[in-house]
Amino acid sequence: MPRSSPARPPLHPGAWWLWSLSLGIAATRTTNPLLLLLLVVVSAHVVASCRHPSPWSRSYTAFLKLALAVLLVRLLFTIVLGSPVPGTHVLVTLPELPLPDWAQGIRLGGRVTAESLVFALYDGLKLATLLICVGAANTLANPHRLLKSLPGALYELGVAVVVALTFAPHLIADVQRLRAARRLRGRPDSGLRGLLQIGLPVLEGALERSVALAAAMDARGYGRTAEVPPGVRRTTTALTLGGLLGVCAGTYGLLTAEGGTYGIPVLLAGVTAALAGLRLGGRRTPRTRYRPDRWTARSLLVAGSGVAVAAGMFLASAGDPAALHPGVIPLVAPALPLLPAAAILLGLLPAFLAPAPAPKEQPS
């Protein structure tokens, strides 16, 4: 008889998004390629260890390819359009096209220096790492469970976001299925001809899913609202708008040297007011949750590990900003600072707390 092992409850999807976004925030604080590559390795290891065998969890490779494309485009723009970074190590000199007077500051062709390419590489790698972190969140967090965890005031907006986030995984699954079917029939599945013949069935499948989703949403009463008193509506609007303005003002204060004294209090007050407004706004959208996801200790530890990575990078940027932003003039090899690297390694904690789900039944 097969033996059944007790399955641990799944992690809250918000924990995965907090972990991934914290890694992305850490990536925005540095241009050191060694630290950025370490962030990519950490996210890739966690995805490989915790990814579920579901269609929505197969988009990490697509985000990796998108990040590589962004990096290549950034380097290409630097080669063709030039860079404001001066340099003395000329790699190649391209033919320069003359431009009219109104296009001052822009050039096509000319000298390509090693300093400008390295600067573009650092800048593009930061954006590529941010995209990879978002891809990790899209791969690890179940979008349907994330939608179920949203407050009622954000339910309609959450539906639109979840549908947009699940478009890429379903599209990739359709392309893989159609390519496998064409290979079994002995037909070409690559090149321009194969792409054109696969595109129409993929579009047809996307339209069918859209119609089925619209019918399901209509059958479940999507869009219905409840009557609330006018005073509650005005209070909700005031709290939400005031909270968002407070968040913007607090964030601006944190980013500027003059607002360091009022940044954190204003930000906390804005977040509190916005959450209160969302809580009141949820009364207009009455809905129930079947088996709601709970924030367990493992979920809090996973989210906390990502926050610890971002906090470590903020502390390192305040203590030694030169280590997080290696210079290109003069051109020197970047060094790996120990404190930020140790903070990034804390992001590996989910690989031990939330391994990939095992089969429910195992043969004896």
Salt bridges, closest charged atoms under 4 A:
GLU115 OE2 - HIS89 ND1 2.65
ASP123 OD2 - ARG74 NE 3.27
ASP174 OD1 - ARG177 NH2 3.41
ASP174 OD2 - ARG209 NH1 2.66
ASP189 OD2 - ARG179 NH2 3.37
ASP189 OD2 - ARG183 NH1 2.76
ASP293 OD1 - ARG145 NH2 3.27
